[in-house]
Amino acid sequence: MGTRRISREQALQALFYMDMHRDPVDDPVGLFCSCFTQDKPAAPFFHRIVNGVREHRETIDTEIERFSSNWKLSRMSCVDRNILRIAVFELLFCADIPPKVSINEAIDVGKRFGTDESGAFINGILDSIRMAMERDEVKHAPKTAQDETGGIP
């Protein structure tokens, strides 16, 4: 399993923990990391994802609800909801990651941690967001010259 996949899976676990335990902890990420062993090479990308999702959660959640027909976030499983948050963060704010990579990773993580229907559910929402991004109907981080020439994959 690649380092980025490990980061995504650990980020899912941390975000799931924070979503389920809405404790008024000053540093929920630090608490999570102190309770669970982290893969050291995966740590930087893990923190990028978790901190990014937390920082942009309102925007991310708005886009998920906008593209999920008849589904409110509160009705989604906690696993699917947080996989979508990770992938939408990557789609909107990580121009160095190709959209198809973010979508495929989310589907694979959904198949591993979610239900039998998670992969198709996640794919439907993310692909709708990707297509809207291509039509410039969704604001997202623009690609830079560095992204085209070898930014972090």
BALOBA-1460 file (C-alpha; in Angstrom, 3 decimals):
// residues 153
<rec num="1" residu="m" x="0.000" y="0.000" z="0.000"/>
<rec num="2" residu="g" x="1.355" y="3.428" z="-0.965"/>
<rec num="3" residu="t" x="2.177" y="6.197" z="1.472"/>
<rec num="4" residu="r" x="-0.616" y="8.432" z="0.203"/>
<rec num="5" residu="r" x="-3.184" y="5.646" z="0.618"/>
<rec num="6" residu="i" x="-2.008" y="5.129" z="4.197"/>
<rec num="7" residu="s" x="-2.344" y="8.890" z="4.782"/>
<rec num="8" residu="r" x="-5.866" y="8.924" z="3.377"/>
<rec num="9" residu="e" x="-6.941" y="5.930" z="5.474"/>
<rec num="10" residu="q" x="-5.472" y="7.437" z="8.633"/>
<rec num="11" residu="a" x="-7.104" y="10.781" z="7.811"/>
<rec num="12" residu="l" x="-10.434" y="8.995" z="7.382"/>
<rec num="13" residu="q" x="-10.017" y="7.409" z="10.802"/>
<rec num="14" residu="a" x="-9.112" y="10.742" z="12.416"/>
<rec num="15" residu="l" x="-11.988" y="12.610" z="10.766"/>
<rec num="16" residu="f" x="-14.380" y="9.791" z="11.655"/>
<rec num="17" residu="y" x="-13.202" y="10.009" z="15.271"/>
<rec num="18" residu="m" x="-13.703" y="13.789" z="15.341"/>
<rec num="19" residu="d" x="-17.102" y="13.490" z="13.653"/>
<rec num="20" residu="m" x="-18.342" y="10.899" z="16.164"/>
<rec num="21" residu="h" x="-16.753" y="12.383" z="19.303"/>
<rec num="22" residu="r" x="-17.527" y="16.037" z="19.286"/>
<rec num="23" residu="d" x="-15.575" y="16.525" z="22.484"/>
<rec num="24" residu="p" x="-14.428" y="20.051" z="23.219"/>
<rec num="25" residu="v" x="-10.778" y="19.008" z="22.967"/>
<rec num="26" residu="d" x="-8.284" y="21.761" z="22.165"/>
<rec num="27" residu="d" x="-6.250" y="19.543" z="19.834"/>
<rec num="28" residu="p" x="-8.341" y="16.647" z="18.488"/>
<rec num="29" residu="v" x="-5.725" y="15.793" z="15.846"/>
<rec num="30" residu="g" x="-2.993" y="15.611" z="18.490"/>
<rec num="31" residu="l" x="-5.239" y="13.481" z="20.700"/>
<rec num="32" residu="f" x="-5.962" y="11.116" z="17.801"/>
<rec num="33" residu="c" x="-2.261" y="10.864" z="16.926"/>
<rec num="34" residu="s" x="-1.335" y="10.154" z="20.556"/>
<rec num="35" residu="c" x="-3.822" y="7.260" z="20.700"/>
<rec num="36" residu="f" x="-2.970" y="5.592" z="17.388"/>
<rec num="37" residu="t" x="0.334" y="4.667" z="15.802"/>
<rec num="38" residu="q" x="1.051" y="6.676" z="12.690"/>
<rec num="39" residu="d" x="3.133" y="5.697" z="9.706"/>
<rec num="40" residu="k" x="5.911" y="8.340" z="9.781"/>
<rec num="41" residu="p" x="6.273" y="8.748" z="5.992"/>
<rec num="42" residu="a" x="2.498" y="9.193" z="5.756"/>
<rec num="43" residu="a" x="2.330" y="11.871" z="8.455"/>
<rec num="44" residu="p" x="2.858" y="15.027" z="6.332"/>
<rec num="45" residu="f" x="0.101" y="14.176" z="3.845"/>
<rec num="46" residu="f" x="-2.142" y="12.970" z="6.700"/>
<rec num="47" residu="h" x="-1.810" y="16.389" z="8.386"/>
<rec num="48" residu="r" x="-2.338" y="18.208" z="5.090"/>
<rec num="49" residu="i" x="-5.614" y="16.343" z="4.561"/>
<rec num="50" residu="v" x="-6.965" y="16.547" z="8.113"/>
<rec num="51" residu="n" x="-6.051" y="20.199" z="8.601"/>
<rec num="52" residu="g" x="-7.341" y="21.091" z="5.126"/>
<rec num="53" residu="v" x="-10.671" y="19.362" z="5.662"/>
<rec num="54" residu="r" x="-11.077" y="21.039" z="9.032"/>
<rec num="55" residu="e" x="-10.152" y="24.462" z="7.645"/>
<rec num="56" residu="h" x="-12.404" y="24.246" z="4.566"/>
<rec num="57" residu="r" x="-15.170" y="22.049" z="5.959"/>
<rec num="58" residu="e" x="-17.992" y="24.513" z="5.338"/>
<rec num="59" residu="t" x="-17.077" y="24.888" z="1.654"/>
<rec num="60" residu="i" x="-16.497" y="21.144" z="1.270"/>
<rec num="61" residu="d" x="-19.803" y="20.223" z="2.914"/>
<rec num="62" residu="t" x="-21.682" y="22.761" z="0.781"/>
<rec num="63" residu="e" x="-20.326" y="21.211" z="-2.417"/>
<rec num="64" residu="i" x="-21.047" y="17.656" z="-1.269"/>
<rec num="65" residu="e" x="-24.679" y="18.527" z="-0.502"/>
<rec num="66" residu="r" x="-24.986" y="20.469" z="-3.754"/>
<rec num="67" residu="f" x="-24.000" y="17.417" z="-5.806"/>
<rec num="68" residu="s" x="-25.617" y="14.663" z="-3.749"/>
<rec num="69" residu="s" x="-29.139" y="14.326" z="-5.062"/>
<rec num="70" residu="n" x="-31.628" y="14.117" z="-2.222"/>
<rec num="71" residu="w" x="-28.947" y="13.340" z="0.375"/>
<rec num="72" residu="k" x="-28.149" y="15.578" z="3.305"/>
<rec num="73" residu="l" x="-24.778" y="15.092" z="4.956"/>
<rec num="74" residu="s" x="-26.477" y="14.106" z="8.180"/>
<rec num="75" residu="r" x="-28.147" y="11.153" z="6.413"/>
<rec num="76" residu="m" x="-24.886" y="9.811" z="4.958"/>
<rec num="77" residu="s" x="-22.878" y="7.222" z="6.812"/>
<rec num="78" residu="c" x="-20.029" y="8.745" z="8.779"/>
<rec num="79" residu="v" x="-17.523" y="6.752" z="6.710"/>
<rec num="80" residu="d" x="-18.919" y="7.885" z="3.338"/>
<rec num="81" residu="r" x="-19.282" y="11.476" z="4.545"/>
<rec num="82" residu="n" x="-15.648" y="11.698" z="5.603"/>
<rec num="83" residu="i" x="-14.287" y="9.924" z="2.529"/>
<rec num="84" residu="l" x="-16.190" y="12.484" z="0.465"/>
<rec num="85" residu="r" x="-14.747" y="15.323" z="2.563"/>
<rec num="86" residu="i" x="-11.208" y="14.081" z="1.945"/>
<rec num="87" residu="a" x="-11.746" y="13.675" z="-1.788"/>
<rec num="88" residu="v" x="-13.529" y="17.009" z="-2.198"/>
<rec num="89" residu="f" x="-10.724" y="18.712" z="-0.268"/>
<rec num="90" residu="e" x="-8.257" y="17.182" z="-2.728"/>
<rec num="91" residu="l" x="-10.402" y="18.134" z="-5.740"/>
<rec num="92" residu="l" x="-10.893" y="21.744" z="-4.657"/>
<rec num="93" residu="f" x="-7.673" y="22.605" z="-2.835"/>
<rec num="94" residu="c" x="-4.921" y="20.234" z="-4.039"/>
<rec num="95" residu="a" x="-4.221" y="21.218" z="-7.620"/>
<rec num="96" residu="d" x="-1.143" y="18.981" z="-7.540"/>
<rec num="97" residu="i" x="-3.313" y="15.830" z="-7.333"/>
<rec num="98" residu="p" x="-5.099" y="14.782" z="-10.532"/>
<rec num="99" residu="p" x="-8.880" y="14.612" z="-9.977"/>
<rec num="100" residu="k" x="-9.083" y="11.032" z="-11.243"/>
<rec num="101" residu="v" x="-6.516" y="9.974" z="-8.635"/>
<rec num="102" residu="s" x="-8.535" y="11.560" z="-5.828"/>
<rec num="103" residu="i" x="-11.729" y="9.932" z="-7.082"/>
<rec num="104" residu="n" x="-10.190" y="6.476" z="-7.548"/>
<rec num="105" residu="e" x="-8.573" y="6.609" z="-4.116"/>
<rec num="106" residu="a" x="-11.872" y="7.633" z="-2.517"/>
<rec num="107" residu="i" x="-13.711" y="4.783" z="-4.237"/>
<rec num="108" residu="d" x="-11.090" y="2.260" z="-3.112"/>
<rec num="109" residu="v" x="-11.109" y="3.522" z="0.486"/>
<rec num="110" residu="g" x="-14.920" y="3.481" z="0.406"/>
<rec num="111" residu="k" x="-14.921" y="-0.141" z="-0.730"/>
<rec num="112" residu="r" x="-12.546" y="-1.040" z="2.092"/>
<rec num="113" residu="f" x="-14.194" y="0.857" z="4.962"/>
<rec num="114" residu="g" x="-17.760" y="1.447" z="3.788"/>
<rec num="115" residu="t" x="-20.674" y="-0.661" z="2.651"/>
<rec num="116" residu="d" x="-21.193" y="-2.538" z="-0.608"/>
<rec num="117" residu="e" x="-22.844" y="0.588" z="-2.024"/>
<rec num="118" residu="s" x="-20.188" y="3.070" z="-0.852"/>
<rec num="119" residu="g" x="-17.995" y="2.904" z="-3.958"/>
<rec num="120" residu="a" x="-20.815" y="3.719" z="-6.377"/>
<rec num="121" residu="f" x="-22.289" y="6.380" z="-4.062"/>
<rec num="122" residu="i" x="-18.925" y="8.124" z="-3.644"/>
<rec num="123" residu="n" x="-18.117" y="7.856" z="-7.350"/>
<rec num="124" residu="g" x="-21.428" y="9.423" z="-8.370"/>
<rec num="125" residu="i" x="-20.987" y="12.499" z="-6.207"/>
<rec num="126" residu="l" x="-17.299" y="13.011" z="-6.940"/>
<rec num="127" residu="d" x="-17.672" y="12.542" z="-10.678"/>
<rec num="128" residu="s" x="-20.449" y="15.161" z="-10.706"/>
<rec num="129" residu="i" x="-18.150" y="17.591" z="-8.889"/>
<rec num="130" residu="r" x="-15.266" y="16.805" z="-11.275"/>
<rec num="131" residu="m" x="-17.452" y="17.485" z="-14.326"/>
<rec num="132" residu="a" x="-18.686" y="20.758" z="-12.807"/>
<rec num="133" residu="m" x="-15.069" y="21.763" z="-12.152"/>
<rec num="134" residu="e" x="-14.239" y="21.132" z="-15.816"/>
<rec num="135" residu="r" x="-17.111" y="23.473" z="-16.753"/>
<rec num="136" residu="d" x="-15.807" y="26.042" z="-14.208"/>
<rec num="137" residu="e" x="-19.019" y="25.752" z="-12.179"/>
<rec num="138" residu="v" x="-17.095" y="25.028" z="-8.972"/>
<rec num="139" residu="k" x="-14.339" y="27.190" z="-7.531"/>
<rec num="140" residu="h" x="-11.116" y="25.288" z="-6.999"/>
<rec num="141" residu="a" x="-7.377" y="25.798" z="-6.724"/>
<rec num="142" residu="p" x="-5.982" y="26.527" z="-10.178"/>
<rec num="143" residu="k" x="-3.202" y="24.410" z="-11.604"/>
<rec num="144" residu="t" x="0.182" y="26.114" z="-11.476"/>
<rec num="145" residu="a" x="3.282" y="25.664" z="-13.595"/>
<rec num="146" residu="q" x="4.780" y="23.632" z="-10.745"/>
<rec num="147" residu="d" x="1.786" y="21.277" z="-10.821"/>
<rec num="148" residu="e" x="2.341" y="20.652" z="-14.534"/>
<rec num="149" residu="t" x="6.066" y="20.029" z="-14.102"/>
<rec num="150" residu="g" x="6.282" y="17.795" z="-11.110"/>
<rec num="151" residu="g" x="4.486" y="19.041" z="-8.027"/>
<rec num="152" residu="i" x="3.848" y="16.483" z="-5.315"/>
<rec num="153" residu="p" x="1.653" y="13.720" z="-6.824"/>
